[in-house]
Amino acid sequence: MEKIKQRHMGVGVVIALLALGMVVLFPPLLRADDMRKAQGLVDKARVTFSEFMRDSTYGWLHENVDHAKGVLIFPQILKGGFIWGGSGGTGVFMVRDERTGKWSDPAFYTLGSVTFGLQIGGESAQVVMVAMTKKAVDSLLSSSFKLGGDVSIALGPLGGGAKASADIPSVTGDFVSFAKSKGLYAGLNLEGAVIAVRDGLNRGYYGKGVRPADIIVMKDVRDSHSAGLRETLRCKC
């Protein structure tokens, strides 16, 4: 038994050394891969947000995007098989300039340990979260935080559109979340989920190591390939 354990440990060391060698010997290739993944995520986020905007079920979201401090978009939250063995996915966060109404370039994040209580079943969901307070935005400037612990999160109300907004109950929370699966509303519980910065994708997308504050607050880096997503957020289309 002890020999078997030692053999497994030896295999683990070899794998770790090979991975380290890849990082040292082929950093340009790894960065290029992160760049492709990041751009693919930006493109998917644009499609996801547009789908929510075309769906009259999310009337509260339509009416309040222009009042939000920022928006988190996760094109795909998978049930199981995530980095730590739980449920989760990767998304982008963008902040709105309250003076000009323009949206920042995206910063990349992961969402993990999601409770998959989908009311309609399924193995994946799309999620849009609006940051309604400065506290919500500030939380995203840290390396990681827990929803419902460090900051509050509320399930977004559903309604028929702008004219029905007066009948939609008021909702309070640092974040307000909406989810859909297979094009329909999904009851996804995000309480206790952890959001963390995806440093590799931020570095790959902007060509150097950057913090979320460099992207969404200081605006020290830009990428013209996010123009489509920024315009979709602006026009809510």
C-alpha positions as CSV (number, residue, x, y, z in Angstrom):
1,M,0.0,0.0,0.0
2,E,2.8,2.4,0.9
3,K,4.5,1.7,-2.4
4,I,1.3,2.5,-4.3
5,K,1.0,5.8,-2.4
6,Q,4.6,6.7,-3.3
7,R,4.0,5.8,-6.9
8,H,1.0,8.0,-7.1
9,M,2.9,10.8,-5.4
10,G,5.7,10.4,-7.9
11,V,3.3,10.6,-10.8
12,G,1.8,13.8,-9.3
13,V,5.2,15.4,-9.1
14,V,6.0,14.5,-12.7
15,I,2.7,16.0,-13.9
16,A,3.4,19.2,-11.8
17,L,6.9,19.5,-13.3
18,L,5.6,19.1,-16.8
19,A,2.9,21.7,-16.2
20,L,5.6,24.1,-14.9
21,G,7.8,23.4,-17.9
22,M,4.9,24.3,-20.2
23,V,4.6,27.6,-18.4
24,V,8.3,28.3,-18.6
25,L,9.0,27.1,-22.1
26,F,5.9,28.1,-23.9
27,P,4.5,31.3,-22.3
28,P,3.5,32.9,-25.6
29,L,1.4,29.9,-26.5
30,L,-0.3,29.9,-23.1
31,R,-1.0,33.6,-23.4
32,A,-2.4,33.2,-26.9
33,D,-4.7,30.4,-25.6
34,D,-5.9,32.7,-22.8
35,M,-6.5,35.5,-25.3
36,R,-8.7,33.3,-27.5
37,K,-10.6,32.0,-24.5
38,A,-11.1,35.6,-23.3
39,Q,-12.4,36.9,-26.6
40,G,-14.7,33.9,-27.0
41,L,-16.1,34.7,-23.6
42,V,-16.7,38.3,-24.5
43,D,-18.5,37.3,-27.7
44,K,-20.7,34.8,-25.8
45,A,-21.4,37.4,-23.1
46,R,-22.7,39.8,-25.8
47,V,-25.1,37.1,-27.2
48,T,-26.2,36.2,-23.6
49,F,-27.0,39.7,-22.7
50,S,-28.9,40.3,-25.9
51,E,-31.0,37.3,-25.3
52,F,-32.0,38.6,-21.9
53,M,-32.9,41.9,-23.4
54,R,-35.1,40.4,-26.0
55,D,-37.0,38.4,-23.4
56,S,-40.0,40.3,-21.9
57,T,-39.9,38.1,-18.9
58,Y,-37.0,40.1,-17.6
59,G,-38.8,43.5,-17.6
60,W,-37.2,44.6,-14.3
61,L,-33.7,44.0,-15.8
62,H,-34.6,46.0,-18.9
63,E,-35.7,48.9,-16.8
64,N,-32.9,49.0,-14.4
65,V,-29.7,48.3,-16.4
66,D,-29.4,52.0,-16.9
67,H,-29.5,52.5,-13.1
68,A,-26.9,49.8,-12.3
69,K,-23.3,50.4,-11.3
70,G,-22.2,47.4,-13.4
71,V,-23.2,44.1,-14.9
72,L,-21.8,40.6,-14.5
73,I,-22.5,38.2,-17.4
74,F,-21.9,34.5,-17.2
75,P,-22.8,32.8,-20.5
76,Q,-22.7,29.3,-19.1
77,I,-22.8,28.1,-15.5
78,L,-22.3,24.3,-15.6
79,K,-23.6,21.8,-13.1
80,G,-20.6,19.8,-11.8
81,G,-17.1,19.4,-13.3
82,F,-15.9,22.9,-12.4
83,I,-12.5,23.7,-11.1
84,W,-13.1,22.6,-7.5
85,G,-15.6,19.9,-8.3
86,G,-18.7,22.1,-7.8
87,S,-20.8,24.1,-10.2
88,G,-19.8,27.3,-11.8
89,G,-18.4,29.1,-14.8
90,T,-16.5,32.1,-16.1
91,G,-17.9,35.6,-17.0
92,V,-17.2,39.2,-17.5
93,F,-17.9,42.3,-15.4
94,M,-18.3,45.9,-16.8
95,V,-19.1,49.1,-15.1
96,R,-21.2,52.0,-16.3
97,D,-19.9,55.6,-16.3
98,E,-22.7,57.4,-14.5
99,R,-21.8,60.7,-16.2
100,T,-21.5,59.5,-19.8
101,G,-23.4,56.3,-19.7
102,K,-20.6,54.5,-21.4
103,W,-19.5,51.0,-20.4
104,S,-16.0,50.0,-19.4
105,D,-13.9,47.2,-21.0
106,P,-14.5,43.8,-19.4
107,A,-12.8,42.2,-16.4
108,F,-12.9,38.4,-16.1
109,Y,-14.2,36.4,-13.2
110,T,-15.2,32.9,-12.1
111,L,-18.3,32.0,-10.3
112,G,-18.1,28.8,-8.2
113,S,-20.0,26.6,-5.8
114,V,-23.4,27.4,-7.1
115,T,-26.5,25.5,-5.8
116,F,-28.2,24.2,-8.9
117,G,-31.8,24.3,-7.9
118,L,-33.1,24.7,-11.4
119,Q,-36.9,24.6,-11.3
120,I,-37.0,23.3,-14.9
121,G,-34.1,20.9,-14.7
122,G,-31.1,21.0,-16.9
123,E,-27.3,20.9,-16.5
124,S,-26.4,24.5,-17.4
125,A,-27.7,28.1,-17.1
126,Q,-27.0,31.6,-18.3
127,V,-26.7,34.2,-15.6
128,V,-26.8,38.1,-15.6
129,M,-26.2,39.9,-12.3
130,V,-26.5,43.7,-12.0
131,A,-24.4,45.5,-9.4
132,M,-26.7,48.0,-7.9
133,T,-24.5,49.5,-5.2
134,K,-20.9,50.8,-4.8
135,K,-20.4,48.1,-2.3
136,A,-21.1,45.5,-5.1
137,V,-18.5,47.1,-7.4
138,D,-15.9,47.4,-4.6
139,S,-16.3,43.7,-3.8
140,L,-15.3,42.9,-7.3
141,L,-12.0,44.8,-6.9
142,S,-10.9,42.2,-4.3
143,S,-9.4,38.8,-5.3
144,S,-12.5,36.9,-4.2
145,F,-15.7,37.2,-2.1
146,K,-18.8,35.3,-1.2
147,L,-22.3,36.2,-2.3
148,G,-24.7,36.5,0.6
149,G,-21.9,36.8,3.0
150,D,-19.6,39.7,2.1
151,V,-22.3,41.3,-0.1
152,S,-26.1,40.7,-0.4
153,I,-27.7,39.2,-3.4
154,A,-31.4,39.2,-4.4
155,L,-33.3,37.1,-6.9
156,G,-34.5,39.4,-9.7
157,P,-38.3,39.8,-10.1
158,L,-39.9,38.7,-13.3
159,G,-42.4,40.8,-15.2
160,G,-43.9,41.5,-18.6
161,G,-41.9,44.5,-19.6
162,A,-41.7,48.3,-19.1
163,K,-45.5,48.9,-18.7
164,A,-45.8,46.3,-16.1
165,S,-42.8,47.6,-14.1
166,A,-45.1,49.4,-11.6
167,D,-46.6,46.0,-10.7
168,I,-43.3,44.3,-10.1
169,P,-42.3,44.3,-6.4
170,S,-39.3,46.4,-5.3
171,V,-36.1,44.5,-4.8
172,T,-33.1,45.4,-2.7
173,G,-29.6,43.9,-2.8
174,D,-26.1,44.8,-3.7
175,F,-26.5,42.4,-6.6
176,V,-29.7,41.3,-8.3
177,S,-29.5,38.1,-10.3
178,F,-31.4,36.6,-13.2
179,A,-30.9,33.1,-14.7
180,K,-32.3,31.1,-17.6
181,S,-31.8,27.6,-18.8
182,K,-32.7,26.4,-22.3
183,G,-34.2,29.8,-22.9
184,L,-36.6,29.7,-19.9
185,Y,-36.4,31.1,-16.4
186,A,-34.2,29.1,-14.0
187,G,-34.3,29.2,-10.2
188,L,-30.5,29.3,-9.6
189,N,-29.5,29.8,-6.0
190,L,-26.3,32.0,-5.8
191,E,-26.3,32.4,-2.0
192,G,-22.8,31.3,-0.8
193,A,-21.3,31.2,-4.3
194,V,-17.8,32.5,-4.6
195,I,-16.7,35.0,-7.2
196,A,-13.0,35.3,-7.9
197,V,-10.8,37.2,-10.3
198,R,-9.7,35.2,-13.4
199,D,-6.1,36.6,-13.6
200,G,-5.1,34.5,-16.6
201,L,-7.9,35.7,-18.8
202,N,-7.3,39.3,-17.8
203,R,-3.6,39.0,-18.6
204,G,-4.3,37.2,-21.9
205,Y,-6.9,39.7,-23.1
206,Y,-4.9,42.8,-22.3
207,G,-1.4,41.5,-22.9
208,K,-0.1,42.1,-19.4
209,G,-0.9,41.5,-15.8
210,V,-3.7,43.8,-14.7
211,R,-6.0,44.1,-11.8
212,P,-9.7,44.6,-12.1
213,A,-9.2,48.2,-10.8
214,D,-6.8,48.8,-13.7
215,I,-9.5,47.8,-16.2
216,I,-12.8,49.1,-14.7
217,V,-11.8,52.0,-12.5
218,M,-8.5,53.4,-13.8
219,K,-9.2,52.3,-17.4
220,D,-5.5,51.9,-18.0
221,V,-6.0,49.2,-20.6
222,R,-8.4,48.9,-23.5
223,D,-9.3,46.3,-26.1
224,S,-11.2,47.3,-29.2
225,H,-12.5,43.8,-29.6
226,S,-15.0,44.4,-26.7
227,A,-16.7,47.2,-28.7
228,G,-19.6,44.9,-29.7
229,L,-20.3,43.9,-26.1
230,R,-20.1,47.5,-24.9
231,E,-22.5,48.7,-27.6
232,T,-25.0,45.9,-26.8
233,L,-25.0,47.0,-23.2
234,R,-25.4,50.7,-24.2
235,C,-28.4,50.1,-26.5
236,K,-29.8,47.2,-24.5
237,C,-30.3,45.3,-27.8
